[in-house]
Amino acid sequence: ADAARTAARQAAIGQDDYAGAAQRVAGGVSLGVEQGELTCVTAARPVPGPLGGLGLTARARACAYTEPSSP
């Protein structure tokens, strides 16, 4: 959840390195981004341990209002 929240905040203000920010918070996560009035980021990574062997994936989603871009 922290990786998704961090990446959503970074992407919403127009920062290009939102993926790097998510990696610094949570390590190896994959991200999906949807932008419009809200910027929503979904972070996912395989579940560690025995449940990971079953192919389970942990996902978190966070949204932030998209900041207006400068002219």
Contacts in CASP RR format, 6 or more apart in sequence:
PFRMAT RR
TARGET T0000
AUTHOR 0000-0000-0000
METHOD contacts of the structure
MODEL  1
ADAARTAARQAAIGQDDYAGAAQRVAGGVSLGVEQGELTCVTAARPVPGP
LGGLGLTARARACAYTEPSSP
1 43 0 8 1.000
1 60 0 8 1.000
1 62 0 8 1.000
2 25 0 8 1.000
2 26 0 8 1.000
3 22 0 8 1.000
3 23 0 8 1.000
3 25 0 8 1.000
3 26 0 8 1.000
3 27 0 8 1.000
3 29 0 8 1.000
3 31 0 8 1.000
3 43 0 8 1.000
3 60 0 8 1.000
4 22 0 8 1.000
4 31 0 8 1.000
4 41 0 8 1.000
4 42 0 8 1.000
4 43 0 8 1.000
4 60 0 8 1.000
4 61 0 8 1.000
4 62 0 8 1.000
5 60 0 8 1.000
5 62 0 8 1.000
6 18 0 8 1.000
6 21 0 8 1.000
6 22 0 8 1.000
6 25 0 8 1.000
7 18 0 8 1.000
7 19 0 8 1.000
7 21 0 8 1.000
7 22 0 8 1.000
7 31 0 8 1.000
7 33 0 8 1.000
7 41 0 8 1.000
7 43 0 8 1.000
7 62 0 8 1.000
8 18 0 8 1.000
8 39 0 8 1.000
8 40 0 8 1.000
8 41 0 8 1.000
8 62 0 8 1.000
8 63 0 8 1.000
8 64 0 8 1.000
9 64 0 8 1.000
10 17 0 8 1.000
10 18 0 8 1.000
10 21 0 8 1.000
11 18 0 8 1.000
11 33 0 8 1.000
11 35 0 8 1.000
11 39 0 8 1.000
11 41 0 8 1.000
11 64 0 8 1.000
12 38 0 8 1.000
12 39 0 8 1.000
12 64 0 8 1.000
12 65 0 8 1.000
12 66 0 8 1.000
12 67 0 8 1.000
13 67 0 8 1.000
14 67 0 8 1.000
14 69 0 8 1.000
15 21 0 8 1.000
18 31 0 8 1.000
18 33 0 8 1.000
18 41 0 8 1.000
19 31 0 8 1.000
22 29 0 8 1.000
22 31 0 8 1.000
22 41 0 8 1.000
22 43 0 8 1.000
23 29 0 8 1.000
26 43 0 8 1.000
26 45 0 8 1.000
27 45 0 8 1.000
28 45 0 8 1.000
29 43 0 8 1.000
29 44 0 8 1.000
29 45 0 8 1.000
30 43 0 8 1.000
30 44 0 8 1.000
30 45 0 8 1.000
31 41 0 8 1.000
31 42 0 8 1.000
31 43 0 8 1.000
31 44 0 8 1.000
32 41 0 8 1.000
32 42 0 8 1.000
32 43 0 8 1.000
33 39 0 8 1.000
33 40 0 8 1.000
33 41 0 8 1.000
33 42 0 8 1.000
34 40 0 8 1.000
34 41 0 8 1.000
35 66 0 8 1.000
36 66 0 8 1.000
37 65 0 8 1.000
37 66 0 8 1.000
38 63 0 8 1.000
38 64 0 8 1.000
38 65 0 8 1.000
38 66 0 8 1.000
39 63 0 8 1.000
39 64 0 8 1.000
39 65 0 8 1.000
39 66 0 8 1.000
40 61 0 8 1.000
40 62 0 8 1.000
40 63 0 8 1.000
41 61 0 8 1.000
41 62 0 8 1.000
41 63 0 8 1.000
42 59 0 8 1.000
42 60 0 8 1.000
42 61 0 8 1.000
43 59 0 8 1.000
43 60 0 8 1.000
43 61 0 8 1.000
43 62 0 8 1.000
44 57 0 8 1.000
44 58 0 8 1.000
44 59 0 8 1.000
44 60 0 8 1.000
45 57 0 8 1.000
45 58 0 8 1.000
46 52 0 8 1.000
46 55 0 8 1.000
46 56 0 8 1.000
46 57 0 8 1.000
46 58 0 8 1.000
47 55 0 8 1.000
47 56 0 8 1.000
47 57 0 8 1.000
47 58 0 8 1.000
END
